[in-house]
């Protein structure tokens, strides 16, 4: 089978992909975060599911009690665009109805030094519906949900842009209630 794309193009896009990762990992504007996978908790028994969810076969994002969250790992987020909102009176945060962010997210191994983080990429990937816990301090954590993923190249992946929406505070949902949120860099 013929490959319509010259192999040199693949090497160029791989180099661009590494450069995009390096930009995210080394930027002073990068934010530390913990990534959680959103899992739908549906009982196997149809009668039990109907009792819990009222004959609803498909769950929506408003059915928070029907989801659990499992930690995927740590990542770094570099925001590209931000559509903000009104600032709180105490200047602590932004209160926007439809806050939307665009950015690049790179999974990392926390126990590696910066150079090794550039070279070693975790096998897990960021997916739609993943939740990011942006940790500014133990008292200030902002939760974002991945609602879309956009590619930047027709040839190969050399970095994706993620659309993120702000979520309400998850401090009442496991595992967020007692999660150790300190991220320590080596």
C-alpha positions as CSV (number, residue, x, y, z in Angstrom):
1,X,0.0,0.0,0.0
2,X,1.3,3.4,-0.9
3,X,1.9,6.0,1.8
4,X,0.9,9.3,0.3
5,X,2.9,11.3,2.9
6,X,6.6,11.5,2.6
7,X,8.4,9.8,5.6
8,X,10.4,13.1,6.0
9,X,7.1,14.8,6.9
10,X,6.5,12.3,9.7
11,X,9.9,13.1,11.2
12,X,9.1,16.8,10.9
13,X,5.8,16.5,12.6
14,X,7.3,14.3,15.4
15,X,9.9,17.0,16.0
16,X,7.1,19.6,16.2
17,X,5.2,17.3,18.6
18,X,8.3,17.2,20.9
19,X,8.7,21.0,20.6
20,X,5.1,21.5,21.6
21,X,5.6,19.2,24.6
22,X,8.8,21.1,25.6
23,X,6.9,24.4,25.4
24,X,4.2,23.2,27.7
25,X,6.6,21.6,30.2
26,X,9.1,24.5,30.4
27,X,6.8,27.6,30.2
28,X,6.6,29.8,33.2
29,X,2.9,30.1,32.6
30,X,2.3,26.3,32.9
31,X,-0.2,25.2,35.6
32,X,0.1,22.0,37.6
33,X,-2.9,19.7,37.6
34,X,-4.1,16.3,38.5
35,X,-6.2,14.5,35.9
36,X,-9.2,12.3,36.8
37,X,-11.2,10.0,34.4
38,X,-15.0,10.4,34.7
39,X,-16.6,6.9,34.9
40,X,-20.3,6.3,34.6
41,X,-21.5,4.1,37.4
42,X,-24.5,2.2,36.1
43,X,-25.9,-0.8,37.9
44,X,-25.8,-4.0,35.8
45,X,-29.4,-4.8,36.7
46,X,-31.9,-2.9,34.5
47,X,-34.6,-2.8,37.2
48,X,-32.0,-1.4,39.7
49,X,-30.8,1.2,37.1
50,X,-34.4,2.3,36.5
51,X,-35.0,2.6,40.2
52,X,-31.9,4.8,40.6
53,X,-32.3,6.8,37.4
54,X,-36.0,6.7,36.6
55,X,-36.1,4.8,33.3
56,X,-33.2,6.9,31.9
57,X,-31.0,4.8,29.7
58,X,-28.5,7.6,28.9
59,X,-26.9,9.7,31.6
60,X,-26.0,13.3,31.1
61,X,-23.4,15.6,32.7
62,X,-26.0,16.8,35.2
63,X,-26.3,13.3,36.7
64,X,-23.2,13.8,39.0
65,X,-24.3,11.1,41.5
66,X,-24.1,8.6,38.6
67,X,-20.3,9.2,38.1
68,X,-17.2,8.3,39.9
69,X,-13.7,9.6,39.3
70,X,-10.4,7.8,39.1
71,X,-7.1,9.5,39.1
72,X,-5.2,9.1,35.8
73,X,-2.1,11.0,36.7
74,X,-0.4,14.4,36.8
75,X,-0.1,16.8,33.9
76,X,0.8,20.4,33.0
77,X,-1.6,22.8,31.4
78,X,-0.6,25.8,29.2
79,X,-3.6,28.0,28.5
80,X,-3.9,29.6,25.1
81,X,-7.2,31.4,25.3
82,X,-9.6,32.3,28.1
83,X,-13.1,33.7,27.9
84,X,-13.5,35.0,31.4
85,X,-16.2,36.5,33.6
86,X,-16.8,38.9,36.5
87,X,-14.3,39.0,39.3
88,X,-15.4,38.2,42.8
89,X,-15.6,41.1,45.2
90,X,-12.7,39.8,47.2
91,X,-10.6,39.4,44.0
92,X,-10.1,35.6,44.7
93,X,-11.5,34.2,41.5
94,X,-13.6,34.8,38.4
95,X,-17.4,34.1,38.5
96,X,-18.2,33.4,34.9
97,X,-21.3,31.6,33.7
98,X,-19.7,30.1,30.6
99,X,-16.0,30.1,31.3
100,X,-14.2,28.4,28.5
101,X,-10.5,27.8,28.2
102,X,-8.3,26.5,25.4
103,X,-4.9,25.0,26.1
104,X,-2.4,22.3,25.7
105,X,-2.1,19.5,28.3
106,X,0.9,17.3,28.7
107,X,0.8,14.2,31.0
108,X,3.9,13.8,33.1
109,X,5.6,11.5,35.6
110,X,6.1,13.5,38.7
111,X,9.1,11.6,40.0
112,X,11.3,12.4,36.9
113,X,13.5,15.5,36.5
114,X,12.6,18.1,33.9
115,X,14.7,16.6,31.1
116,X,13.4,13.1,31.6
117,X,9.8,14.5,31.7
118,X,10.4,15.8,28.2
119,X,11.6,12.4,26.9
120,X,9.3,10.0,28.8
121,X,5.6,10.4,28.0
122,X,3.0,8.5,30.1
123,X,0.9,6.1,28.0
124,X,-2.4,7.4,29.2
125,X,-4.0,10.2,27.2
126,X,-6.3,13.1,27.9
127,X,-9.9,12.2,26.9
128,X,-13.1,14.1,26.6
129,X,-14.9,14.3,30.0
130,X,-11.7,14.1,32.0
131,X,-11.6,16.5,34.9
132,X,-8.5,18.5,35.7
133,X,-7.9,19.8,39.3
134,X,-5.8,22.9,38.9
135,X,-3.9,23.4,42.1
136,X,-3.1,26.9,42.9
137,X,-2.8,26.2,46.7
138,X,-4.5,23.6,49.0
139,X,-7.2,26.2,49.6
140,X,-7.7,27.2,45.9
141,X,-8.4,24.4,43.5
142,X,-10.2,25.1,40.2
143,X,-11.8,22.2,38.4
144,X,-12.0,22.1,34.6
145,X,-13.6,19.5,32.3
146,X,-12.3,18.5,28.9
147,X,-15.2,19.1,26.5
148,X,-13.4,19.0,23.2
149,X,-10.1,18.0,21.5
150,X,-8.8,19.7,18.4
151,X,-5.9,18.6,16.2
152,X,-3.4,20.9,14.7
153,X,-2.2,18.9,11.7
154,X,-3.5,16.8,9.0
155,X,-0.4,14.6,8.7
156,X,0.2,13.5,12.3
157,X,-0.3,14.7,15.9
158,X,2.1,17.4,16.9
159,X,0.1,18.7,19.8
160,X,-3.6,18.9,20.5
161,X,-5.6,21.8,21.8
162,X,-8.2,21.1,24.4
163,X,-11.4,23.0,25.1
164,X,-12.0,23.2,28.8
165,X,-15.1,24.4,30.8
166,X,-15.0,25.4,34.4
167,X,-16.8,23.0,36.7
168,X,-18.4,23.6,40.1
169,X,-16.4,22.7,43.2
170,X,-16.1,18.9,43.6
171,X,-15.2,19.0,47.3
172,X,-18.3,16.9,48.1
173,X,-17.5,14.0,45.7
174,X,-15.0,11.2,46.2
175,X,-12.0,11.2,45.7
176,X,-11.9,15.0,45.9
177,X,-13.0,15.3,49.5
178,X,-9.8,14.2,51.1
179,X,-7.4,14.2,48.1
180,X,-3.7,15.2,48.9
181,X,-3.4,18.1,46.5
182,X,0.2,19.1,47.0
183,X,2.3,18.6,43.9
184,X,5.9,18.5,44.7
185,X,8.4,18.9,41.8
186,X,11.7,16.9,42.0
